[in-house]
């Protein structure tokens, strides 16, 4: 399954919505992309050893086309997205541009394709599990997707943080990681469960609830979409929890390729330290998640 940090289904209608919104957002003035800073996941003082990768004959990243804004097919039919740009940046950092390839496969085939040697690494939001750790190597996370509160813009609260919602109803999609997280983190908030994301967002817009708690990625794109009509804004957060949302976005590498995993991890650290990772992030998350 996809990384727990995403927790909600991003296929079908949401994929279409994300694709359309990205076309609009990526053509917007650059000033809109200064919403917030990307959390630093690599210590600038740490010196990661980079194994020699000069003998690598091919670095093929496996991904999908149905996980926008991370990987999707744009209007011209070209494979695009955060993961695509990140893969190219990693190849450049490692000096492997000429041997760099990116291939899209159905999500259900990624694990078996990597195991069969059809690629060297997977970037597609695969959840890190104990079973997969026995078979593959994983880099450190390069991106976390937090939970956030989204509230009606005209709602008056006694204070502008989560405590302002204590004793109030907050919508959440039932039986999700975010529902469990809301209950555990904020027991003083009255959770109202909805069947799915569409029902949740409709309830917020119709003012059935003053706020909702969900994946910041979906909330940020919905908030900027025509469907929201400028109704809502983020409140407090971001909120992170490895227990509920998983380890974050990582690169999965073949289990026998510890040297490549270490090289990719050192390249991620380099991109983080010099700002290239944040630059790519701002291309695809103009509203900011944090």
FENFENBEL-V598100 format. One record per pair of residues at least 6 apart in sequence whose ideal C-beta (glycine too) atoms are under 8 Angstrom apart, sorted by the first residue. I is the first residue (numbers start at 1). J is the second residue. D is the distance in whole Angstrom. If there is no record, write none. Layout:
i/j/d
I/J/D
I/J/D
//
This chain:
i/j/d
1/126/8
1/127/5
2/10/8
2/67/7
2/107/8
2/124/8
2/125/4
2/126/7
2/127/6
3/125/5
3/126/6
3/127/5
3/128/7
3/145/8
3/246/5
3/247/8
3/248/7
3/249/6
3/250/8
4/127/5
4/177/6
4/244/7
4/245/6
4/246/3
5/125/8
5/144/7
5/145/4
5/245/4
5/246/5
5/247/8
5/248/6
5/249/7
6/125/6
6/145/6
6/215/6
6/217/7
7/176/5
7/177/4
7/178/6
7/215/6
7/245/7
8/173/7
8/176/6
8/178/8
8/197/6
8/214/7
8/215/5
8/218/6
9/197/7
10/18/7
10/66/8
10/67/6
10/68/7
10/218/7
11/66/6
13/198/8
14/197/7
14/218/7
15/66/6
15/67/8
15/68/6
15/72/7
17/221/7
17/222/8
17/225/7
17/227/8
18/68/4
18/69/6
18/72/7
18/221/6
19/68/6
19/72/6
19/74/8
21/221/5
21/224/7
21/225/6
22/68/6
22/69/5
22/72/8
22/284/7
23/74/8
23/75/7
25/32/8
25/224/7
25/286/5
25/287/8
26/283/7
26/284/8
26/286/8
28/286/7
32/286/5
33/282/4
33/283/7
33/286/5
34/282/8
35/286/7
35/287/6
35/288/3
36/288/4
36/289/7
36/290/5
37/278/7
37/290/7
38/143/8
38/277/7
38/278/4
38/281/5
38/282/8
38/290/7
39/144/7
39/290/6
40/272/7
41/140/7
41/141/6
41/142/6
41/143/8
41/144/7
41/248/8
41/272/7
42/48/8
42/140/7
42/268/7
42/269/4
42/272/4
42/273/7
44/273/5
46/269/7
48/262/7
48/265/6
48/266/4
48/269/5
49/262/7
49/266/7
50/262/7
50/263/5
50/266/4
50/267/7
51/259/4
51/260/8
51/262/5
51/263/5
53/59/8
53/94/5
53/95/8
53/96/7
53/259/7
53/260/7
53/263/5
54/95/8
56/96/6
56/99/6
56/120/8
56/260/7
57/99/6
58/99/5
58/101/6
58/120/7
59/91/6
59/94/7
59/96/5
59/99/6
59/100/5
59/101/7
59/120/5
59/121/7
59/260/8
60/100/8
60/101/4
60/102/7
60/103/6
60/118/8
60/119/4
60/120/5
60/121/8
61/83/8
61/87/4
61/100/8
61/101/7
61/102/5
61/103/7
61/119/7
61/120/7
61/121/5
61/122/7
61/123/6
62/103/6
62/104/8
62/105/6
62/110/5
62/113/6
62/114/6
62/118/7
62/119/4
62/121/7
62/122/5
62/123/8
62/124/7
63/70/8
63/71/5
63/79/8
63/83/5
63/84/7
63/87/8
63/102/7
63/103/7
63/104/6
63/105/8
63/110/8
63/122/7
63/123/5
63/124/5
64/71/6
64/104/6
64/105/7
64/106/7
64/107/5
64/110/7
64/124/5
65/71/6
65/72/6
65/73/5
65/79/7
65/104/5
66/72/7
66/107/7
67/81/8
67/83/8
67/107/8
67/124/6
67/125/6
68/81/6
69/81/6
69/82/6
69/221/8
69/284/4
69/285/7
70/81/5
70/82/5
70/83/5
70/123/8
70/124/7
70/125/6
70/249/8
70/284/8
71/79/7
71/80/8
71/81/4
71/82/8
71/83/5
71/84/6
71/104/7
71/123/8
71/124/7
72/79/8
72/80/6
72/81/5
73/79/6
73/80/7
74/80/4
79/102/6
79/104/6
81/284/7
82/143/8
82/280/6
82/281/7
82/283/7
82/284/4
82/285/8
83/123/4
83/124/7
84/102/6
85/280/5
85/283/7
85/284/8
86/123/7
86/142/7
86/271/8
86/277/7
86/280/6
87/100/7
87/102/5
87/123/6
88/97/8
88/100/7
88/102/8
89/271/6
89/276/6
89/277/8
89/280/6
90/264/6
90/267/5
90/268/7
90/271/7
91/97/5
91/99/8
91/100/3
93/267/4
93/270/5
93/271/6
94/263/6
94/264/8
94/267/5
101/119/8
103/118/8
103/119/6
105/113/6
107/124/6
110/122/5
110/124/6
110/126/7
111/122/8
111/126/7
111/132/7
113/119/6
114/120/8
114/121/8
114/122/5
114/136/7
114/252/7
114/254/6
115/135/7
115/254/8
117/254/7
120/253/7
120/254/6
120/257/7
120/260/6
121/251/5
121/252/7
121/253/5
121/254/8
121/260/7
121/264/7
122/251/7
122/252/4
122/253/8
123/249/8
123/251/6
123/252/8
125/249/6
126/132/7
126/250/8
126/252/6
127/246/6
128/138/5
128/246/7
128/247/5
128/250/6
132/138/8
132/252/7
134/255/8
135/255/5
136/252/5
136/253/6
136/254/6
136/255/5
137/252/7
137/253/4
137/254/7
137/255/6
137/257/7
137/258/6
137/261/4
138/247/8
138/250/5
138/251/7
138/252/6
138/253/7
138/261/7
139/250/5
139/251/4
139/253/7
139/261/6
139/264/5
139/265/4
139/268/6
140/250/7
140/265/6
140/268/7
141/247/6
141/248/3
141/249/6
141/250/5
142/248/8
142/249/6
142/250/7
142/251/7
142/268/5
142/272/7
142/277/7
143/248/6
143/249/4
143/281/7
144/240/6
144/245/8
144/248/4
144/249/7
145/215/6
145/216/6
145/217/5
145/245/7
145/248/7
145/249/7
145/289/7
146/216/5
146/237/6
146/238/3
146/239/6
146/240/5
146/245/8
146/289/6
146/290/7
147/178/5
147/181/6
147/182/8
147/213/6
147/214/7
147/215/7
147/216/6
147/237/7
147/238/7
147/239/5
147/240/8
147/241/8
147/244/8
147/245/7
148/213/7
148/214/7
148/215/8
148/216/4
148/219/6
148/220/8
148/234/5
148/235/8
148/236/8
148/237/4
148/238/6
148/239/7
148/289/8
149/162/7
149/165/7
149/170/7
149/211/5
149/212/7
149/213/5
149/234/7
149/235/4
149/236/6
149/237/6
150/204/7
150/211/6
150/212/5
150/214/7
150/219/5
150/222/8
150/223/6
150/232/5
150/233/7
150/234/6
150/235/7
151/157/8
151/165/8
151/204/8
151/210/6
151/211/4
151/212/8
151/232/6
151/233/7
151/234/8
151/235/5
152/204/7
152/207/6
152/210/6
152/211/7
152/231/6
152/232/6
153/230/7
153/231/6
153/232/6
153/233/5
155/210/5
155/211/7
157/164/3
157/165/7
157/235/8
158/164/5
160/235/7
160/236/7
161/235/7
161/236/4
162/186/6
162/189/8
162/235/7
162/236/5
162/237/8
163/188/8
164/235/7
165/186/7
165/189/5
165/210/7
165/211/6
165/235/8
166/186/8
166/188/4
166/189/6
167/188/7
167/189/8
167/190/7
168/189/7
168/190/7
168/210/6
168/211/7
169/189/8
169/190/5
169/191/8
169/192/5
169/209/5
169/210/7
170/182/7
170/186/8
170/189/5
170/190/7
170/191/6
170/192/7
170/209/6
170/210/7
170/211/5
170/212/6
170/213/5
171/191/8
171/192/5
171/193/8
171/194/6
171/200/5
171/203/5
171/204/6
171/208/7
171/209/4
171/211/7
171/212/4
171/213/7
172/178/6
172/179/5
172/182/5
172/191/5
172/192/7
172/193/6
172/194/7
172/200/7
172/212/7
172/213/5
172/214/7
173/179/6
173/193/7
173/194/6
173/195/8
173/196/6
173/197/6
173/200/5
173/214/7
174/193/4
174/194/7
174/195/7
175/193/8
177/244/5
177/245/6
178/213/6
178/214/5
178/215/7
178/244/8
179/191/7
179/193/7
180/244/6
181/213/8
181/239/7
181/241/6
181/244/4
181/245/7
182/189/7
182/191/5
182/213/5
183/191/6
184/244/7
185/239/7
185/241/7
186/213/8
191/213/8
192/203/8
192/208/8
192/209/6
194/200/4
194/203/6
197/214/7
197/218/6
200/212/5
200/214/7
201/212/7
201/222/6
201/227/7
201/228/8
203/209/5
203/212/7
204/211/7
204/212/5
204/231/8
204/232/6
205/227/8
205/228/7
205/229/8
205/231/6
205/232/8
211/235/6
212/219/7
216/234/8
216/237/7
216/238/6
216/289/4
216/290/8
217/285/8
217/289/6
219/234/7
220/234/8
220/285/7
220/287/4
220/288/7
220/289/6
221/287/7
222/228/6
223/232/6
223/233/7
223/234/7
223/287/7
224/286/8
224/287/5
238/289/7
238/290/5
242/248/8
251/261/8
251/264/5
251/268/8
253/260/6
253/261/4
253/264/7
254/260/8
268/277/7
270/276/8
271/277/4
271/280/8
272/278/8
//
